[in-house]
Amino acid sequence: MGSFSVWHWLIVLVIVLVLFGRGKIPELMGDVAKGIKSFKKGISEDDTPDHAKTVDHKPEDTKENTRT
């Protein structure tokens, strides 16, 4: 009772084919593949910055220099 037999998987496959149809499953998998590719592209773009920005910091004024 703990594992599925071949008959269980065949019934699940038939239900999936009835719900989605034969042509819909490859289309759905193609959309999933496009989503994964765009996700990977977005991740790789975040890792490589277009140009590095540098900021020049001025030394902070001490309290002695600001007193007048």
Secondary structure as GFF3:
##gff-version 3
##sequence-region A 1 68
A	DSSP	alpha_helix	6	20	.	.	.	ID=ss1
A	DSSP	alpha_helix	24	47	.	.	.	ID=ss2
A	DSSP	alpha_helix	63	66	.	.	.	ID=ss3
###
